[in-house]
Structure formats: structure tokens, C-alpha cells
Amino acid sequence: MTENHREDLLRILECHGGPGFEQDVARTIEQAFMRYTSQIHRDALGNLAAVVTGSGEGERPRILLAAHMDEIALVVTKIEPGGFLRVWQAGGFDARTLMGQEVWVHGKRPLLGIIGSKPPHLTTVQERKQAPPLEDLYIDLAMPESSVRQLVRVGDRVTLSRESLSLLHNRIAGKALDNRASVAVLLETLRFLRSLRHHVDVYAVATVQEEVGVRGATTAAYGLRPDIGIAIDVTFADFPGQAPDDSFKMGKGPAIAFGPNIHPKVFARMRDVAETHQIPYQLELSQGPTGTDARAIQITREGIATGLVGVAIRYMHTSVETVDYQDIVECGRLLAHFIASIDTTYVEGLSCY
């Protein structure tokens, strides 16, 4: 079997693509998809779908694998006197982590800037007790105001400037691992599928605009009409002070979700496949609709049997999100064997609870 897709993930993390502006990252992902299929297309919203057909004649079951490729971003809302930029978010930044960050402002050309705020010496005692809110931060491009106004417009996107780090024990830290870690899961799934026989058509889709309302998954599921839809996303890794039932261990395999957003037979098959093939896994209970593409997939058209698997990362929605790449590999192995286990009889049984 070919080497895993760790280096592809590092290249994908270098790309910039906030919600609605995923074109650059889509091009990089497409190059990786081309190792497995020539059937690659985009829809009108920007979702990138790679199709791997199953064996056998006639109409085959369809499975959608959805992993969003957009990253959280900022949006220029105002150009202040002096050329300073005010911003708001397209996705949920943790404003506590933004001060001092380097960023790219995607104006008429990419511009490197820094996020600044009032120095602590000039703050009140009350202000020093809390992190400054996003509306008090600004971007300094170190350019004359006239140049800034020529190159930047209100509405331009801003993304973090951060090189990914290869850490010890197969771990990676950087921006946008939410959710490009799961794009790597798509690639690992296709890699494992090459050595397996499967009877379903697989639609591996890098979706857009998840961070602003699971919009890409909505159109992808509607257009592709899968029999089964599996969302792949990140979940919360453990760290000091976190309740054990709210987080998951890194290096212990994917988290398989169950709850109202998940079809019980899809969950049961996923769990059984993990145990049969000795794939490490963890269980994630969701009490309602999840904050993932699964939320949209489940209620598309007349309803789609939906599953959700997650890869644990630390420091979500910061510039140093951290993942164990072995969890990505194991998640891909789980999904490949799950796909290989599906036949028409199983799909027909999904309508019977």
C-alpha cells in the first residue's frame, strides 16, 4: 500500500480558504484526489467531489463522505484613519488567541499584517482582567493609509499566517486542522479502499462553508442523493481541567458519534466494523443536532441515514490546533472497511428502525 497522506495534509494546511473562498485549497485537494479517480467535479457552491465507483452491474448504493475544507476567517469591516483595519468573524474565532497573531489580508494582493490592541499599560484595571473583545482589535499592515485604501476593501477576507509544525509522536500543530484533518481522512479512506472490494459508489466530498452554517453539505447531500451520508469532523481532545466525558484521547482512534443526529443502524455497523477489524475507537454521545455537516445531511430531501466520525484535536479554533496523525489513519481505515461492508440488503434495511 502507498504511503499515507501526511505530507498532503501539510500542503493543504498551507492553503488559505475562509467560508465562501475555498478555491485555493480546493485546487490542492483536487490534485490529491486525482491519485484515486478522474471523476472529480465541483458544484455551483464550490463543493469538490471525487467519485470512486463500486464493482458490479446495475444501480449501486451511494455513500457520501463529507469533510469541510473551509477554515475560520475574519472579514474587513472598516478602514480606520491611519490605515488600521477593523474586522469581524466568518466562523468562531477565540478572540483571546488573536492578539499578536500574524495574518494575511486577501486584498487586491495578499498583505501580511499583525493583530494589535491597546497595550496593557494604557488599559484600566477592569480591562486587564479580561481579554479584549474582537471589536477592540485591529490589523496593522504597516502601510500608509492611502496604500491600504487602494489595496483593501470592506469585505476582504483575513486568514491566519501560521506554518504547520511536525511535533513528536506523529502529531501536527497548525491552523485549519478543523477540518482539513478530516480532508486527510477522506484521502486515507480512498487509500485503504484500493485494497478492498466494495459494491457502493463512494462520493468523497470536501465541502464548503461549514463554519457559517453547514451550507456546502446541504447542497452536496441534496444534489448527490446518497443512501448513506457520513460526516467527518474534529472533536475535542483532552487537556488539563476538561471533564473526561467532554473530551477524547489523542492517539486512541476516531470517535464514533451516536444520538438523535445519527441513524442507529449506521452507528451499530460502524462500531461492529471497528471491533471486527480491531480498529481503536471511542464513543461520542450527542444529545441533539451536532455542529457538523451531519446536521444538514440527515434532514436533506426525505431524510438520509447519517453517521458521524470525529478526530480529536486540541486547541480548536486557534492557530495551533493539534492532531495525532495516527487517528486520521485509523479513521480512514474504519471508513474503508465500513464501506466494504455495505450491500443492497443493508441499505434497504435502513428504512426499518
Secondary structure, DSSP 8 states (H G I E B T S, - for coil): ----SHHHHHHHHHS---TT--HHHHHHHHHHHTTT-S-EEE-TT--EEEEE--SSSS---EEEEEEE----EEEEEEE-TTS-EEEEEES---GGGTTT-EEEEESSSEEEEEEE---GGGS-HHHHTS---GGG-EEE-SS-HHHHHHH--TT-EEEE----EE-STTEEEETTHHHHHHHHHHHHHHHHHTTS---SEEEEEEES-GGGTSHHHHHHHHHH--SEEEEEEEEEB--TT--GGG-B-TTS--EEEESTTS-HHHHHHHHHHHHHTT---EEEE-SSS-SSHHHHHHTSTT--EEEEEEEEEESTTSTTEEEEHHHHHHHHHHHHHHHHT--HHHHHHTT--
